[in-house]
């Protein structure tokens, strides 16, 4: 990067001097500094630098004096802006400028020294330094650096709108030693196909898959604007990891008919308030600023370590942010961001898949029924930790979110009925319904995350740690969301809510009686959890000084460990109902304590370890091999898993995955 910037600056200076020299031949001997400034400001190269935001108009006008003096002034400006490092400046600036730096800083006018017959001016370019194998760059779904105006290298245009498609084709083969859910990715240990007993049957239920549905397509967009300070960009992206086509001619072979579904779709407006300050607004669906800033660099991206320590999701949002350049030798940048998000409490996958009805019920209704947006915030500090060539900037991140979900029971909703009959409301409950026209109950959602991304020439360390409550939508908290707290209450009756939430969901809308015999709404509380991951990336090719242009320049090795765990106090709350409850006459009676060992879903912890070896054949083709272990542990003392006929407290899947990735 340094070599490219040095050559780029040298070419800019050469163009500036040549254009100035060409005009200088026609200047009279009494030409003033103001005339020289006007000529310099009219130079097409300077106009280009101004239009791209490298220089301001005032700075361009300040480049006065002889060609040599103009060169020194331009170098000083670029050094002050952080475009040139001290070593870059030392290579390009004349010796006299380094000995007498006040020559540029002087505010007194400098009269140009005109040559009678100036010859062609040449600026020798520095000898290009040897390139190196780049260090490992962290995955960054939400970069700090703002987009540059006219920075999109358009593949084609749709009228005035620039567009550049991108994506990859990913084909992998995977073998799982135990995959009871039947998925082609490592799912949490729910065993959705079993009832009451978490059993793999007579074997560990191994599976082999070959899939190409991780293939991804997208496009970057840029719109023109008359303002040089306003940059308009956007992105749309989708993949084939959604559902299968449901039509008669493909039912039998639906496995080959993956549906294309939306991942990202947003537009962004950046306003350059000053040379060092960028203000932006973004609207649409993007990665959430809570959690998604730091992701594990693993091959398996269908679930990307979900419920095993990786915290992320994508959601509709309005995002507002600032990118402030602080300068310094390490090019510090600080970016605070705030977002209004679509409130969501996550899909429900309890005693079996509830399909679209369950997804819409809790993922859409219960968040929207709160009548308020979810709020998220992020603080990002970016700086150049290692100044070696080919090393990306480091980042230190904090993010958080706060939201609420609400369940509504109307006065016309009857108590739950099943094949054994119905629960009829008592006189007290009927009176309560008549007085309140039904009832509502809700619980809060919140979370905090700290993350670091530290690239160096020798290794890249990425770490994330989080703690919060009801983070199921962010794929954390062992799929648990909230529970109904029956401490001090009795005679619970569970009611169907407007969102259609089933009674086997975690914590349903419940009426009960308190110690005085009054009918009250049983409170709901979020289930707390914590976790995170640590990933170490090793640029093997750089270690051994491989030829950057050869076929051995792309060897990389990663080690990743992660954990997602429910707070033990919530699991052992004696008054908690609805956490992995079982159905008994329409009431969730299962409690996640040793008092009820028949509870089928007392998930306590998910653990992950992955070793990933990447070989990059060229800039477009990468081969990856990943060996990983995924494990789900139940609440202590509960050996409810039956793994090949053996009772166990923990289920494990040892997964091997290999395949090529073709990028474009």
C-alpha positions as CSV (number, residue, x, y, z in Angstrom):
1,X,0.0,0.0,0.0
2,X,2.8,2.4,0.9
3,X,4.5,1.7,-2.5
4,X,1.3,2.4,-4.4
5,X,0.7,5.6,-2.4
6,X,4.3,6.8,-3.0
7,X,4.1,6.2,-6.7
8,X,0.7,7.8,-6.9
9,X,1.9,10.9,-5.1
10,X,5.0,11.1,-7.3
11,X,2.8,11.0,-10.4
12,X,0.6,13.7,-9.0
13,X,3.6,15.9,-8.3
14,X,5.1,15.3,-11.7
15,X,1.8,16.2,-13.4
16,X,1.5,19.4,-11.2
17,X,5.1,20.5,-12.1
18,X,4.8,19.7,-15.8
19,X,1.5,21.6,-16.1
20,X,2.9,24.6,-14.1
21,X,6.1,24.7,-16.1
22,X,4.2,24.7,-19.3
23,X,2.2,27.7,-18.2
24,X,5.2,29.4,-16.7
25,X,6.9,29.9,-20.1
26,X,4.3,32.5,-20.9
27,X,4.3,34.4,-17.6
28,X,6.0,37.9,-17.5
29,X,8.9,38.4,-15.3
30,X,6.8,40.4,-12.9
31,X,4.2,37.7,-12.4
32,X,2.8,37.8,-8.8
33,X,2.3,34.9,-6.4
34,X,-1.4,35.4,-6.8
35,X,-1.1,34.8,-10.5
36,X,0.9,31.6,-9.9
37,X,-1.8,30.5,-7.4
38,X,-4.6,31.0,-9.9
39,X,-2.8,29.0,-12.5
40,X,-2.1,26.2,-10.0
41,X,-5.7,26.1,-8.9
42,X,-6.8,25.9,-12.5
43,X,-4.7,22.9,-13.2
44,X,-6.8,19.8,-14.1
45,X,-4.9,17.5,-11.7
46,X,-5.5,19.8,-8.7
47,X,-9.1,20.1,-9.7
48,X,-9.3,16.3,-9.6
49,X,-7.7,16.2,-6.2
50,X,-10.2,18.8,-5.0
51,X,-13.2,16.9,-6.4
52,X,-12.1,13.7,-4.7
53,X,-11.7,15.4,-1.4
54,X,-7.9,15.0,-1.2
55,X,-7.4,18.8,-1.2
56,X,-9.8,21.7,-0.4
57,X,-10.1,24.7,-2.7
58,X,-8.2,26.9,-0.3
59,X,-5.4,24.3,-0.1
60,X,-5.1,24.1,-3.8
61,X,-4.9,27.9,-4.0
62,X,-2.1,27.9,-1.4
63,X,0.2,26.0,-3.7
64,X,2.2,29.0,-4.8
65,X,5.8,29.6,-5.7
66,X,8.2,27.8,-8.0
67,X,7.5,24.3,-9.1
68,X,10.0,23.1,-6.4
69,X,8.2,25.1,-3.7
70,X,4.8,23.8,-4.9
71,X,6.1,20.3,-4.6
72,X,7.3,20.8,-1.0
73,X,4.0,22.4,-0.1
74,X,2.0,19.5,-1.6
75,X,4.1,17.0,0.2
76,X,3.6,18.8,3.5
77,X,-0.2,18.9,3.0
78,X,-0.3,15.2,2.2
79,X,1.8,14.3,5.2
80,X,-0.4,16.4,7.5
81,X,-3.5,14.6,6.2
82,X,-1.9,11.2,6.9
83,X,-1.7,10.2,3.2
84,X,2.1,10.1,3.4
85,X,4.0,8.7,6.3
86,X,7.2,10.3,7.6
87,X,9.3,7.8,5.6
88,X,7.3,8.5,2.5
89,X,7.9,12.2,2.9
90,X,11.6,11.7,3.5
91,X,11.9,9.8,0.2
92,X,10.0,12.4,-1.9
93,X,10.9,15.8,-0.4
94,X,14.1,17.6,-1.4
95,X,16.9,17.6,1.2
96,X,16.6,21.4,1.6
97,X,12.9,21.1,2.6
98,X,13.8,18.6,5.2
99,X,16.6,20.8,6.6
100,X,14.5,24.0,6.5
101,X,10.9,23.0,7.1
102,X,9.9,26.5,7.9
103,X,10.2,27.4,4.3
104,X,6.8,25.8,3.7
105,X,5.2,27.0,6.9
106,X,6.2,30.6,6.3
107,X,3.2,33.0,5.7
108,X,5.3,35.5,3.8
109,X,4.9,35.6,0.0
110,X,7.4,33.6,-2.0
111,X,8.1,35.1,-5.4
112,X,8.5,32.6,-8.2
113,X,11.9,32.2,-9.8
114,X,11.2,31.9,-13.5
115,X,13.5,30.1,-15.9
116,X,14.1,31.8,-19.3
117,X,14.0,28.5,-21.2
118,X,12.7,25.8,-18.9
119,X,13.3,22.4,-20.1
120,X,11.1,19.4,-19.4
121,X,10.7,18.7,-15.7
122,X,11.1,15.1,-14.6
123,X,10.5,13.8,-11.1
124,X,12.4,10.5,-10.6
125,X,10.1,7.9,-9.1
126,X,11.4,6.0,-6.0
127,X,12.5,2.4,-6.7
128,X,9.6,0.1,-6.0
129,X,10.1,-1.9,-2.8
130,X,9.6,-5.6,-2.9
131,X,5.9,-6.6,-2.3
132,X,5.0,-8.9,0.5
133,X,2.3,-11.5,1.2
134,X,-0.5,-9.5,2.9
135,X,-1.3,-10.2,6.6
136,X,-4.7,-11.7,7.5
137,X,-7.4,-9.1,7.4
138,X,-10.4,-9.6,9.8
139,X,-13.9,-10.1,8.5
140,X,-15.6,-6.7,8.5
141,X,-19.2,-6.5,7.6
142,X,-19.4,-2.9,9.0
143,X,-16.3,-1.0,8.0
144,X,-15.3,2.3,9.7
145,X,-13.9,4.0,6.6
146,X,-16.6,5.9,4.6
147,X,-16.9,5.3,0.9
148,X,-15.1,7.7,-1.4
149,X,-17.0,9.8,-3.9
150,X,-16.6,8.4,-7.4
151,X,-14.7,5.5,-5.7
152,X,-16.8,2.7,-7.3
153,X,-15.0,1.2,-10.3
154,X,-18.2,0.5,-12.2
155,X,-18.6,-2.6,-14.3
156,X,-21.5,-1.0,-16.1
157,X,-24.1,1.8,-15.7
158,X,-27.8,1.9,-15.5
159,X,-28.3,5.4,-16.8
160,X,-26.2,7.6,-14.4
161,X,-26.1,4.9,-11.7
162,X,-22.9,2.9,-11.4
163,X,-23.1,-0.8,-10.6
164,X,-20.5,-3.4,-9.8
165,X,-21.6,-7.0,-9.2
166,X,-19.7,-9.3,-6.8
167,X,-20.1,-12.6,-5.1
168,X,-18.8,-16.1,-4.9
169,X,-19.6,-19.7,-5.8
170,X,-19.0,-22.0,-2.9
171,X,-19.2,-25.8,-3.1
172,X,-18.4,-27.9,-0.1
173,X,-18.6,-31.5,1.1
174,X,-19.3,-32.1,4.8
175,X,-19.3,-35.1,7.0
176,X,-21.0,-34.9,10.5
177,X,-20.4,-37.7,13.0
178,X,-23.8,-36.8,14.6
179,X,-26.5,-34.7,12.9
180,X,-29.9,-35.6,14.4
181,X,-31.6,-32.5,13.0
182,X,-30.8,-33.5,9.4
183,X,-29.3,-30.1,8.5
184,X,-26.3,-29.5,6.3
185,X,-24.9,-27.2,8.9
186,X,-24.2,-27.6,12.6
187,X,-27.4,-26.8,14.4
188,X,-27.9,-26.4,18.2
189,X,-28.6,-29.7,20.0
190,X,-32.4,-29.6,19.9
191,X,-33.0,-32.8,18.1
192,X,-36.1,-31.5,16.4
193,X,-37.1,-34.8,15.1
194,X,-37.4,-36.5,18.5
195,X,-40.2,-36.1,21.1
196,X,-39.5,-35.8,24.9
197,X,-36.4,-37.9,24.6
198,X,-33.3,-36.4,22.9
199,X,-32.3,-39.5,21.1
200,X,-30.1,-40.2,18.1
201,X,-31.4,-43.7,17.7
202,X,-29.2,-46.8,17.5
203,X,-26.3,-44.8,16.0
204,X,-24.9,-41.4,16.5
205,X,-26.8,-40.4,13.3
206,X,-23.9,-39.5,11.0
207,X,-24.6,-37.6,7.8
208,X,-22.8,-36.6,4.6
209,X,-23.7,-33.6,2.5
210,X,-22.5,-31.8,-0.6
211,X,-24.0,-28.4,-1.1
212,X,-23.7,-25.3,-3.3
213,X,-26.4,-23.2,-1.8
214,X,-24.0,-21.0,0.1
215,X,-23.4,-19.3,-3.3
216,X,-23.9,-15.6,-2.9
217,X,-24.6,-12.7,-5.3
218,X,-24.6,-9.0,-4.8
219,X,-24.0,-5.6,-6.3
220,X,-22.5,-2.3,-5.1
221,X,-24.2,0.9,-6.3
222,X,-23.3,4.5,-6.5
223,X,-25.5,7.5,-7.5
224,X,-24.2,10.8,-8.8
225,X,-24.8,14.1,-7.1
226,X,-23.9,17.7,-8.0
227,X,-22.4,18.3,-4.5
228,X,-18.7,17.3,-4.1
229,X,-19.4,16.7,-0.4
230,X,-22.2,14.2,-0.8
231,X,-21.6,10.5,-1.6
232,X,-24.6,8.2,-2.4
233,X,-23.9,4.5,-2.3
234,X,-25.9,1.3,-1.8
235,X,-25.8,-2.5,-1.8
236,X,-28.1,-5.4,-2.6
237,X,-27.2,-9.0,-1.8
238,X,-28.8,-12.4,-1.6
239,X,-27.9,-16.1,-1.4
240,X,-29.4,-19.5,-1.9
241,X,-29.5,-20.7,1.7
242,X,-33.2,-20.3,2.1
243,X,-36.0,-22.7,1.6
244,X,-36.7,-25.2,-1.3
245,X,-39.2,-24.7,-4.1
246,X,-42.6,-26.2,-3.3
247,X,-44.0,-27.2,-6.8
248,X,-45.1,-30.5,-8.2
249,X,-42.4,-30.8,-10.8
250,X,-39.7,-30.4,-8.1
251,X,-41.1,-32.0,-5.0
252,X,-39.2,-35.2,-5.5
253,X,-36.0,-33.4,-6.4
254,X,-36.5,-30.3,-4.2
255,X,-33.0,-30.7,-2.8
256,X,-31.6,-29.2,-6.0
257,X,-34.1,-26.2,-6.1
258,X,-32.7,-23.8,-3.5
259,X,-34.5,-20.5,-3.4
260,X,-32.8,-17.1,-3.7
261,X,-33.4,-14.9,-0.7
262,X,-32.6,-11.4,0.4
263,X,-29.6,-10.8,2.7
264,X,-28.8,-7.1,2.4
265,X,-30.6,-4.1,0.7
266,X,-29.7,-0.6,1.8
267,X,-28.7,2.9,0.6
268,X,-26.2,5.2,2.4
269,X,-25.7,9.0,2.3
270,X,-22.3,10.3,3.4
271,X,-21.7,14.1,3.8
272,X,-18.2,15.3,4.2
273,X,-18.7,18.0,6.8
274,X,-14.9,18.7,6.9
275,X,-11.7,17.1,5.8
276,X,-11.7,14.9,8.9
277,X,-15.4,14.5,9.6
278,X,-17.9,12.3,7.7
279,X,-21.6,12.2,8.7
280,X,-23.8,9.5,7.3
281,X,-27.3,8.1,7.2
282,X,-28.2,4.5,6.1
283,X,-31.6,3.0,5.6
284,X,-32.5,-0.6,4.7
285,X,-31.5,-4.1,5.7
286,X,-27.9,-4.5,6.8
287,X,-25.9,-6.3,9.5
288,X,-26.9,-5.2,13.0
289,X,-24.4,-2.9,14.7
290,X,-24.8,-4.9,17.8
291,X,-22.7,-8.1,17.6
292,X,-22.1,-8.2,13.9
293,X,-18.9,-6.2,13.9
294,X,-16.7,-9.1,14.8
295,X,-17.3,-12.6,13.3
296,X,-15.3,-15.8,13.3
297,X,-13.3,-16.6,10.1
298,X,-14.7,-20.1,9.7
299,X,-15.6,-22.0,6.5
300,X,-19.1,-23.0,7.7
301,X,-21.0,-19.8,7.0
302,X,-24.6,-21.1,6.8
303,X,-25.0,-20.7,10.6
304,X,-21.5,-19.1,11.3
305,X,-21.2,-20.5,14.8
306,X,-24.7,-19.4,15.8
307,X,-25.6,-20.4,19.4
308,X,-21.9,-21.4,19.8
309,X,-20.4,-18.0,20.7
310,X,-20.9,-16.0,17.4
311,X,-23.3,-13.1,17.8
312,X,-24.8,-11.5,14.7
313,X,-27.8,-11.1,12.5
314,X,-29.2,-8.9,9.7
315,X,-32.2,-6.6,10.2
316,X,-34.1,-3.6,8.7
317,X,-32.8,-0.4,10.3
318,X,-32.2,3.3,10.1
319,X,-28.6,4.0,11.0
320,X,-26.9,7.3,11.8
321,X,-23.2,7.7,12.3
322,X,-20.0,9.9,12.4
323,X,-16.5,9.0,11.2
324,X,-14.0,11.3,12.8
325,X,-10.4,11.2,11.6
326,X,-8.1,11.9,14.6
327,X,-4.8,11.7,12.6
328,X,-1.6,10.9,14.2
329,X,1.2,8.5,13.1
330,X,-1.2,5.6,13.4
331,X,-4.1,7.2,11.6
332,X,-6.7,7.0,14.4
333,X,-10.3,7.2,13.5
334,X,-13.3,7.2,15.8
335,X,-16.9,6.3,14.8
336,X,-20.0,6.5,17.0
337,X,-23.1,4.9,15.5
338,X,-26.8,4.8,16.5
339,X,-29.6,2.8,14.9
340,X,-33.3,2.3,15.1
341,X,-34.0,-1.3,14.4
342,X,-36.9,-3.5,13.6
343,X,-37.9,-5.0,17.0
344,X,-37.7,-8.8,16.8
345,X,-37.6,-11.5,19.4
346,X,-36.4,-14.3,17.2
347,X,-37.8,-17.5,15.6
348,X,-39.4,-20.1,17.8
349,X,-38.2,-23.7,17.4
350,X,-39.3,-25.5,20.6
351,X,-40.8,-29.0,20.7
352,X,-40.7,-29.1,16.9
353,X,-40.5,-26.7,14.0
354,X,-43.6,-24.5,13.8
355,X,-42.7,-23.3,10.3
356,X,-43.8,-19.9,9.0
357,X,-46.6,-19.5,11.6
358,X,-44.0,-19.7,14.4
359,X,-41.6,-17.4,12.6
360,X,-44.1,-14.7,12.0
361,X,-45.6,-15.1,15.5
362,X,-42.6,-14.3,17.6
363,X,-40.1,-13.0,15.1
364,X,-42.4,-10.3,13.8
365,X,-45.5,-9.8,16.0
366,X,-44.1,-9.8,19.5
367,X,-41.4,-7.2,18.7
368,X,-43.8,-5.0,16.7
369,X,-46.5,-5.3,19.3
370,X,-44.3,-3.4,21.7
371,X,-45.1,-0.3,19.7
372,X,-41.5,1.0,19.8
373,X,-38.3,0.4,17.8
374,X,-35.3,-1.5,19.1
375,X,-32.3,0.8,19.7
376,X,-28.7,-0.2,19.0
377,X,-25.4,1.7,19.4
378,X,-21.7,1.1,18.5
379,X,-18.4,2.8,19.3
380,X,-15.5,1.9,17.1
381,X,-11.9,3.0,17.4
382,X,-9.7,2.2,14.4
383,X,-5.9,2.6,14.2
384,X,-2.8,1.2,12.5
385,X,-1.4,-1.2,15.1
386,X,1.3,-2.6,12.9
387,X,2.8,-0.3,10.3
388,X,4.2,-3.1,8.2
389,X,3.2,-3.4,4.6
390,X,0.0,-5.3,3.9
391,X,-1.4,-5.1,7.4
392,X,-5.0,-3.9,7.9
393,X,-5.9,-1.4,10.6
394,X,-6.9,-2.7,14.1
395,X,-10.3,-2.0,15.7
396,X,-11.6,-1.9,19.3
397,X,-15.4,-2.1,19.5
398,X,-18.3,-1.7,21.9
399,X,-21.9,-2.3,20.9
400,X,-25.2,-2.6,22.7
401,X,-28.9,-2.9,22.2
402,X,-32.1,-2.5,24.1
403,X,-35.7,-3.5,23.1
404,X,-38.9,-5.0,24.3
405,X,-41.4,-7.7,23.2
406,X,-45.1,-7.8,24.1
407,X,-47.7,-10.5,24.1
408,X,-51.4,-9.5,23.8
409,X,-54.4,-11.6,24.9
410,X,-57.8,-10.2,23.8
411,X,-61.0,-10.5,25.8
412,X,-62.4,-12.9,23.2
413,X,-59.5,-15.3,23.4
414,X,-60.6,-18.6,25.0
415,X,-58.3,-20.6,27.3
416,X,-56.2,-23.2,25.6
417,X,-58.0,-26.3,24.5
418,X,-56.4,-29.6,23.5
419,X,-57.6,-33.2,22.9
420,X,-58.2,-33.7,26.6
421,X,-60.6,-30.7,27.0
422,X,-60.4,-27.0,27.8
423,X,-59.6,-24.9,30.8
424,X,-62.6,-22.7,31.5
425,X,-61.9,-19.4,33.2
426,X,-63.0,-19.1,36.8
427,X,-65.4,-16.3,38.0
428,X,-62.4,-14.3,39.1
429,X,-60.7,-14.6,35.8
430,X,-63.9,-13.7,33.9
431,X,-64.2,-10.6,36.1
432,X,-60.6,-9.7,35.4
433,X,-61.2,-10.1,31.6
434,X,-64.3,-8.0,31.7
435,X,-62.5,-5.2,33.7
436,X,-59.4,-5.1,31.6
437,X,-60.7,-6.2,28.2
438,X,-58.0,-8.8,28.0
439,X,-54.4,-8.3,29.2
440,X,-50.8,-7.8,28.0
441,X,-47.5,-8.9,29.3
442,X,-44.0,-8.2,28.1
443,X,-40.3,-8.5,28.9
444,X,-37.2,-6.5,27.9
445,X,-34.3,-7.4,25.7
446,X,-30.8,-6.1,26.1
447,X,-27.1,-6.9,25.5
448,X,-23.5,-5.5,25.5
449,X,-20.5,-6.7,23.5
450,X,-16.8,-5.9,23.6
451,X,-14.7,-6.9,20.6
452,X,-11.1,-6.4,19.3
453,X,-9.6,-7.1,15.9
454,X,-5.8,-6.9,16.0
455,X,-4.0,-7.6,12.7
456,X,-0.2,-7.8,12.8
457,X,2.4,-9.1,10.3
458,X,2.8,-12.3,12.4
459,X,-0.8,-13.1,13.4
460,X,-4.4,-11.7,13.6
461,X,-6.3,-11.9,16.8
462,X,-10.1,-11.4,16.8
463,X,-12.1,-11.7,20.1
464,X,-15.7,-11.0,21.1
465,X,-17.4,-11.2,24.5
466,X,-21.1,-10.5,25.2
467,X,-23.6,-10.6,28.0
468,X,-27.3,-9.8,27.9
469,X,-30.9,-11.2,28.0
470,X,-33.3,-12.5,25.4
471,X,-30.7,-12.5,22.6
472,X,-32.3,-15.3,20.5
473,X,-32.8,-13.0,17.5
474,X,-29.0,-12.4,17.6
475,X,-28.5,-16.2,17.6
476,X,-27.3,-16.3,21.3
477,X,-28.7,-17.6,24.6
478,X,-29.2,-21.2,23.5
479,X,-32.5,-20.4,21.7
480,X,-34.1,-19.3,25.0
481,X,-36.0,-16.0,25.1
482,X,-38.1,-15.4,28.3
483,X,-39.9,-17.2,31.0
484,X,-43.0,-16.8,33.1
485,X,-42.1,-16.2,36.8
486,X,-44.5,-18.0,39.0
487,X,-42.7,-17.2,42.3
488,X,-45.4,-16.4,44.9
489,X,-48.2,-17.2,42.5
490,X,-50.5,-20.2,42.1
491,X,-53.3,-21.6,39.9
492,X,-51.8,-20.6,36.5
493,X,-53.9,-20.6,33.4
494,X,-52.2,-20.1,30.1
495,X,-53.9,-18.2,27.3
496,X,-53.5,-18.0,23.5
497,X,-52.1,-14.6,22.4
498,X,-52.9,-12.5,19.4
499,X,-49.7,-13.5,17.7
500,X,-50.7,-17.1,17.8
501,X,-47.8,-18.0,20.1
502,X,-48.3,-21.7,21.1
503,X,-48.3,-22.7,24.7
504,X,-45.2,-24.7,24.3
505,X,-43.3,-21.5,23.6
506,X,-40.9,-20.2,26.2
507,X,-43.2,-18.4,28.7
508,X,-46.8,-17.9,27.5
509,X,-49.3,-15.3,28.6
510,X,-50.5,-16.5,32.0
511,X,-53.1,-15.4,34.6
512,X,-52.6,-16.6,38.2
513,X,-53.6,-15.8,41.7
514,X,-51.3,-14.1,44.3
515,X,-51.1,-14.8,48.0
516,X,-54.2,-12.7,48.6
517,X,-56.3,-14.6,46.1
518,X,-56.3,-11.8,43.5
519,X,-56.1,-12.6,39.8
520,X,-52.9,-11.1,38.4
521,X,-50.8,-11.3,35.2
522,X,-47.8,-13.5,35.8
523,X,-44.7,-11.4,35.0
524,X,-42.4,-12.4,32.2
525,X,-38.6,-12.1,32.5
526,X,-35.8,-12.4,29.9
527,X,-33.5,-15.3,30.1
528,X,-29.9,-14.1,30.5
529,X,-26.8,-15.5,28.8
530,X,-23.2,-14.7,28.0
531,X,-20.4,-16.0,25.7
532,X,-18.1,-15.1,22.9
533,X,-15.3,-16.4,20.7
534,X,-11.5,-16.1,20.2
535,X,-9.9,-16.6,16.8
536,X,-6.2,-16.7,15.9
537,X,-5.2,-16.3,12.2
538,X,-1.7,-17.3,11.1
539,X,-0.4,-16.1,7.7
540,X,1.8,-19.1,7.0
541,X,3.0,-17.9,3.6
542,X,4.2,-14.6,5.0
543,X,6.1,-16.4,7.8
544,X,8.1,-18.3,5.2
545,X,8.6,-15.3,2.8
546,X,6.7,-16.9,-0.1
547,X,6.7,-15.2,-3.4
548,X,3.6,-12.8,-3.4
549,X,3.0,-13.6,-7.0
550,X,3.5,-17.3,-6.7
551,X,1.1,-20.2,-6.0
552,X,2.3,-20.6,-2.4
553,X,1.4,-17.1,-1.3
554,X,-2.1,-18.0,0.0
555,X,-1.6,-20.4,2.9
556,X,-3.5,-19.4,6.1
557,X,-4.3,-21.2,9.3
558,X,-7.0,-20.3,11.8
559,X,-8.0,-21.6,15.2
560,X,-11.4,-20.6,16.7
561,X,-13.1,-21.4,20.0
562,X,-16.5,-20.2,21.1
563,X,-19.1,-20.6,23.8
564,X,-22.7,-19.6,24.4
565,X,-24.1,-20.2,27.9
566,X,-27.3,-19.5,29.8
567,X,-27.0,-17.9,33.2
568,X,-27.3,-20.8,35.7
569,X,-29.5,-18.8,38.1
570,X,-32.2,-18.5,35.4
571,X,-32.0,-22.2,34.6
572,X,-32.4,-23.1,38.3
573,X,-35.1,-20.6,39.1
574,X,-37.7,-22.7,41.0
575,X,-40.5,-20.4,39.9
576,X,-39.6,-20.4,36.2
577,X,-42.1,-22.0,33.8
578,X,-41.9,-22.0,30.0
579,X,-38.2,-22.7,29.7
580,X,-38.1,-26.0,27.8
581,X,-41.5,-26.8,29.3
582,X,-43.6,-29.8,28.5
583,X,-47.3,-29.6,27.8
584,X,-49.7,-30.9,30.5
585,X,-53.4,-30.0,29.8
586,X,-52.3,-26.8,28.1
587,X,-50.1,-25.6,30.9
588,X,-46.3,-25.5,30.7
589,X,-45.4,-27.5,33.8
590,X,-41.8,-28.4,33.1
591,X,-39.3,-26.5,35.2
592,X,-35.6,-26.6,34.4
593,X,-34.5,-28.0,37.7
594,X,-33.8,-31.5,39.0
595,X,-37.4,-31.6,40.2
596,X,-38.6,-32.3,36.7
597,X,-36.2,-34.5,34.7
598,X,-38.7,-35.0,31.9
599,X,-38.2,-31.5,30.6
600,X,-36.9,-32.0,27.0
601,X,-35.0,-28.7,26.3
602,X,-32.9,-27.6,29.3
603,X,-30.1,-26.3,27.1
604,X,-27.3,-24.8,29.2
605,X,-24.3,-24.3,26.9
606,X,-23.0,-24.5,23.3
607,X,-19.3,-25.0,22.6
608,X,-17.3,-24.8,19.4
609,X,-13.8,-25.5,18.3
610,X,-12.7,-25.1,14.6
611,X,-9.4,-25.4,12.8
612,X,-9.4,-24.0,9.3
613,X,-6.7,-24.2,6.6
614,X,-7.0,-22.0,3.6
615,X,-5.0,-22.3,0.4
616,X,-5.5,-19.4,-2.0
617,X,-4.5,-20.6,-5.5
618,X,-4.9,-17.1,-6.9
619,X,-6.9,-14.0,-6.1
620,X,-10.1,-15.7,-7.2
621,X,-9.9,-19.3,-6.1
622,X,-9.5,-20.6,-2.5
623,X,-9.6,-24.1,-1.2
624,X,-10.6,-24.6,2.5
625,X,-10.4,-27.5,4.9
626,X,-12.1,-27.3,8.3
627,X,-12.2,-29.7,11.2
628,X,-14.6,-28.7,13.9
629,X,-16.4,-29.9,17.0
630,X,-19.8,-28.6,18.1
631,X,-21.2,-29.6,21.4
632,X,-24.4,-28.8,23.4
633,X,-24.6,-29.4,27.1
634,X,-27.7,-29.8,29.2
635,X,-28.4,-28.4,32.7
636,X,-26.1,-30.1,35.2
637,X,-27.4,-33.4,36.5
638,X,-29.7,-34.0,33.6
639,X,-28.6,-36.9,31.4
640,X,-31.5,-36.6,28.9
641,X,-29.5,-37.2,25.8
642,X,-29.5,-40.7,24.4
643,X,-26.5,-41.0,22.1
644,X,-26.5,-44.3,20.3
645,X,-28.3,-45.8,23.3
646,X,-26.0,-44.2,26.0
647,X,-27.4,-41.6,28.4
648,X,-25.4,-38.4,28.3
649,X,-25.4,-34.8,29.5
650,X,-23.7,-33.6,26.3
651,X,-24.1,-34.1,22.6
652,X,-21.2,-33.7,20.2
653,X,-20.8,-33.4,16.4
654,X,-17.3,-33.8,14.9
655,X,-17.5,-32.1,11.5
656,X,-15.2,-32.2,8.5
657,X,-15.8,-29.8,5.6
658,X,-13.8,-29.2,2.4
659,X,-14.4,-27.3,-0.8
660,X,-13.4,-24.5,-3.2
661,X,-14.7,-20.9,-3.2
662,X,-14.6,-19.0,-6.5
663,X,-15.0,-15.3,-6.0
664,X,-15.8,-12.6,-8.6
